[in-house]
Amino acid sequence: MTLNTAAHSLRVSAIQQSCSSDKQQSLATSERLVRQAASDGAQLVVLQELHATLYFCQTEDTTNFELAEPIPGPTSERLSGLARELGIVLVGSIFERRMNGVYHNTAVVFDSDGSLAGLYRKMHIPDDPGFYEKFYFTPGDARCNNGASGFTPVQTSLGKLGVLVCWDQWYPEAARLMALAGAELLIYPTAIGWDMTDDDDERSRQLDAWVTVQRGHAVANNLPVIAPNRVGNEPDPSGQGDGIRFWGNSFICGPQGEFLARANERDETVLTIDLDTHRSESVRRIWPYLRDRRIDAYDDLLKRVRD
């Protein structure tokens, strides 16, 4: 899908793919779709969360730690070379082995020369039925990169990217902190889907909530949002559960939450559109939310509860 906008545009792609138990096969799929996006003129390409493997967090199994890699490592080197060859900014996802016993769910950003522009280690870690991520992932550092906040945009040749990951989608604080630090886009690589036993009404409610909250972050911060999600049925590796049907529906929206492109729930898809890079400034002039924030009255946000 392509939407032409006015001058001063940035061509971006979000990739929705299915994954395999064979890491090399999954990465080959990622590479094929990245090349398709680049051939369509994309300057920024965003892959989904944990695109090199099946979603292994359905169960707690220590053998899955063998899937983790250091950075730099084989997957990061492959993504780096792809970004350099195609001359694109590329956002990928790696199950990072930082040291013995410390593993992260990490988004990596490579600039168009293949250099590592920055990384983001997922800050909010879920622990829900079928999504046992606390077993695998250490939360990102609240302070990292020489003391900078964990919610700090990655500077690239295309601008400042506010990269977050999946479960971070539900937290307005994360999006706001990225916006206050000058992010020009919000990016959410994602792996989310339905329990296979969910009925149609529950599926509809969950999907609508996921889409709505991210469009809300776009509106509240006057920023475009890019949200690529995986697609396909992935069985529970233990054989005890029903597995997950990843619901796709990857989308890109503008700074007023308007849909610019959206995928369906079934197919591998490359969404490619032209973003008007001046639109956020125009919207902020008529909806100046950041100007009107009452920062003198928000101290209680630092409390767990107000009891």
VOGU-3710 file (C-alpha; in Angstrom, 3 decimals, decimal comma):
1> mtlntaahsl> 0,000/0,000/0,000  1,256/3,477/-0,814  -0,039/6,897/0,197  1,483/9,922/-1,495  1,835/13,026/0,637  3,155/16,521/0,129  6,832/17,427/-0,208  9,233/16,843/2,685  8,305/13,176/2,930  9,931/10,118/4,448
11> rvsaiqqscs> 9,169/6,761/2,883  8,738/4,092/5,586  7,869/0,398/5,635  6,495/-1,910/8,331  6,999/-5,634/7,778  4,507/-8,262/8,933  5,786/-11,828/8,655  5,305/-15,367/9,895  8,214/-17,110/11,608  9,844/-20,528/11,607
21> sdkqqslats> 11,569/-22,786/14,129  14,575/-22,491/11,798  16,250/-19,171/12,608  17,949/-18,960/9,219  14,644/-19,493/7,432  12,976/-16,751/9,491  15,857/-14,365/8,801  15,696/-15,212/5,099  12,016/-14,226/5,146  12,884/-10,980/6,935
31> erlvrqaasd> 15,601/-10,222/4,395  13,335/-10,945/1,428  10,675/-8,580/2,739  13,228/-5,888/3,643  14,555/-6,061/0,081  10,996/-5,714/-1,218  10,508/-2,615/0,922  13,792/-1,117/-0,266  12,874/-1,815/-3,887  9,700/0,207/-3,254
41> gaqlvvlqel> 11,868/3,115/-2,145  11,612/2,749/1,630  14,218/4,739/3,539  13,214/3,363/6,958  12,206/-0,291/7,372  10,863/-1,735/10,635  10,737/-5,452/11,425  8,512/-7,038/14,088  9,515/-8,235/17,543  11,671/-11,411/17,710
51> hatlyfcqte> 11,380/-11,973/13,963  14,228/-14,530/13,848  12,444/-17,228/15,856  9,090/-18,590/16,843  7,638/-16,837/19,882  9,337/-19,065/22,446  7,856/-17,321/25,515  4,709/-19,450/25,420  6,472/-21,751/27,895  9,254/-21,521/30,470
61> dttnfelaep> 12,106/-23,654/29,136  15,771/-23,016/29,900  16,867/-24,548/26,586  15,374/-21,505/24,826  18,230/-19,392/26,165  20,324/-21,070/23,472  18,471/-18,864/20,975  20,026/-15,707/22,455  22,934/-13,891/20,801  25,353/-11,152/21,793
71> ipgptserls> 25,399/-7,774/20,064  27,385/-7,720/17,842  26,601/-11,269/16,798  25,395/-13,238/13,767  21,925/-11,695/13,476  23,026/-8,123/14,153  25,858/-8,488/11,628  23,419/-9,770/9,010  21,027/-6,875/9,602  23,903/-4,395/9,593
81> glarelgivl> 25,134/-5,668/6,238  21,608/-5,508/4,792  21,143/-1,896/5,915  24,516/-0,952/4,433  23,900/-2,743/1,130  20,444/-1,221/0,651  21,281/2,212/2,089  18,345/2,139/4,508  17,772/2,678/8,212  16,709/-0,719/9,536
91> vgsiferrmn> 15,041/-1,564/12,858  15,387/-5,226/13,844  14,840/-7,345/16,950  17,214/-9,670/18,800  16,990/-11,963/21,833  20,138/-10,491/23,350  22,599/-12,346/25,572  24,208/-9,484/27,473  26,123/-11,663/29,935  25,698/-14,935/31,806
101> gvyhntavvf> 22,188/-14,860/33,252  21,218/-11,468/31,772  19,153/-11,555/28,592  17,140/-8,794/26,937  14,439/-8,348/24,331  16,315/-5,783/22,273  15,441/-3,610/19,295  18,495/-2,705/17,217  18,696/0,270/14,866  21,188/0,292/11,999
111> dsdgslagly> 21,884/3,443/10,035  22,160/3,508/6,256  25,925/2,911/6,417  25,390/-0,257/8,456  26,589/1,257/11,722  24,715/0,517/14,946  22,875/3,785/15,572  21,520/2,542/18,885  19,470/-0,071/20,667  16,492/-0,216/22,975
121> rkmhipddpg> 16,064/-2,935/25,586  12,393/-3,588/26,312  11,452/-1,857/29,557  8,013/-3,282/30,400  8,076/-7,093/30,601  4,785/-9,039/30,702  4,055/-12,303/32,481  0,712/-13,555/31,250  -0,594/-16,969/30,154  1,257/-17,727/26,919
131> fyekfyftpg> 3,526/-14,693/27,295  5,993/-15,706/30,035  8,545/-13,048/29,229  9,733/-12,364/32,777  11,329/-15,817/32,736  13,521/-14,807/29,785  14,031/-11,045/29,722  15,713/-8,669/32,126  14,029/-5,245/31,900  15,978/-2,554/30,098
141> darcnngasg> 18,034/-0,164/32,165  16,156/2,860/33,466  19,452/4,679/32,977  21,773/3,615/30,185  23,930/5,052/27,392  26,099/7,213/29,646  23,276/8,050/32,011  20,557/8,784/29,466  17,044/7,617/30,244  16,042/4,198/28,979
151> ftpvqtslgk> 13,314/6,039/27,062  15,692/7,936/24,786  15,219/8,161/20,992  17,836/6,713/18,684  19,492/9,351/16,506  19,779/8,262/12,868  20,504/9,966/9,563  16,726/10,151/9,062  15,963/11,705/12,452  15,223/10,637/16,018
161> lgvlvcwdqw> 13,364/7,342/16,320  11,357/6,635/19,477  11,788/2,864/19,475  9,782/0,896/22,053  8,764/-2,794/22,073  5,360/-4,528/22,260  4,214/-4,461/25,918  5,504/-0,885/26,093  2,528/-0,103/23,832  0,179/0,004/26,811
171> ypeaarlmal> 2,110/2,666/28,729  1,485/6,338/27,866  4,456/7,305/30,046  6,884/5,585/27,663  5,502/7,322/24,579  5,452/10,689/26,350  9,057/10,407/27,526  10,153/9,577/23,989  8,232/12,570/22,654  9,691/14,898/25,286
181> agaelliypt> 13,174/13,751/24,257  12,519/14,806/20,669  11,354/11,585/19,010  10,007/12,240/15,526  8,362/8,814/15,189  7,083/6,206/17,637  7,987/2,637/16,632  6,575/-0,509/18,265  7,934/-3,869/17,005  5,309/-6,344/18,227
191> aigwdmtddd> 4,447/-9,998/18,813  0,841/-10,187/19,988  -2,055/-12,456/19,228  -5,036/-14,383/20,474  -5,247/-17,491/22,603  -6,670/-20,092/20,243  -9,617/-20,604/22,648  -10,693/-16,926/22,611  -14,132/-16,394/21,114  -14,783/-13,858/18,366
201> dersrqldaw> -16,036/-11,142/20,730  -12,947/-11,392/22,931  -10,677/-11,334/19,888  -12,389/-8,194/18,640  -12,058/-6,440/22,017  -8,370/-7,276/22,343  -7,482/-6,194/18,814  -9,459/-2,960/19,092  -7,744/-2,140/22,391  -4,280/-2,737/20,897
211> vtvqrghava> -4,950/-0,523/17,916  -6,741/2,177/19,905  -4,079/2,641/22,582  -1,346/3,138/20,004  -3,412/5,560/17,959  -3,945/7,364/21,274  -0,168/7,695/21,715  0,003/9,189/18,234  -2,719/11,709/19,089  -1,435/12,584/22,574
221> nnlpviapnr> 2,093/13,211/21,298  1,314/14,421/17,756  3,636/11,788/16,302  3,300/9,096/13,624  3,280/5,501/14,885  4,718/2,452/13,099  3,545/-0,874/14,576  4,588/-4,089/12,768  3,174/-7,307/14,240  3,794/-10,962/13,401
231> vgnepdpsgq> 1,190/-13,182/11,770  0,362/-16,888/11,734  -0,489/-19,706/14,141  2,318/-20,834/16,450  1,745/-23,962/18,573  2,590/-24,188/22,254  6,023/-25,923/22,212  5,116/-27,917/25,335  2,037/-29,364/23,673  0,011/-28,465/26,761
241> gdgirfwgns> -1,584/-25,257/25,503  -3,490/-24,333/22,370  -0,889/-21,951/21,016  -1,243/-18,386/19,776  -2,764/-16,987/16,611  -0,783/-13,825/15,979  -3,242/-11,288/14,714  -1,188/-9,225/12,271  -3,043/-5,953/11,651  0,255/-4,079/11,451
251> ficgpqgefl> -0,374/-0,419/10,830  1,085/3,017/10,340  -0,829/6,065/11,509  -0,263/9,806/11,429  0,033/12,342/14,264  -3,732/12,639/14,656  -4,129/8,872/14,819  -5,297/8,655/11,218  -4,639/5,320/9,515  -2,149/5,624/6,667
261> aranerdetv> -1,740/1,898/6,035  -2,989/-1,302/7,677  -2,436/-5,002/7,028  -4,917/-7,822/7,492  -4,778/-10,623/10,070  -3,604/-13,364/7,693  -0,926/-12,400/5,201  2,731/-11,506/5,195  2,712/-7,857/4,185  5,021/-4,957/3,482
271> ltidldthrs> 3,259/-1,681/4,315  4,967/1,235/2,576  3,819/4,841/2,777  5,182/8,370/2,542  5,097/10,299/5,819  4,857/14,083/5,718  7,735/15,057/7,999  6,276/18,516/8,635  2,858/17,342/9,755  3,720/16,840/13,430
281> esvrriwpyl> 4,830/20,458/13,698  1,641/21,654/11,996  -0,557/19,583/14,331  1,300/20,750/17,442  0,571/24,348/16,506  -3,189/23,744/16,692  -3,168/21,064/19,440  -0,360/22,217/21,763  -0,613/19,444/24,348  3,038/19,684/25,301
291> rdrridaydd> 2,680/23,396/26,019  -0,263/22,880/28,339  1,102/20,036/30,449  0,833/20,728/34,197  4,213/19,361/35,198  3,837/21,042/38,606  0,898/18,740/39,402  2,145/15,309/38,323  4,344/14,269/41,265  2,026/11,426/42,227
301> llkrvrd> 2,758/9,675/38,954  5,946/8,479/40,626  3,920/6,556/43,225  2,865/2,947/42,647  -0,649/3,787/43,874  -2,213/6,836/45,527  -3,463/5,259/48,748
//
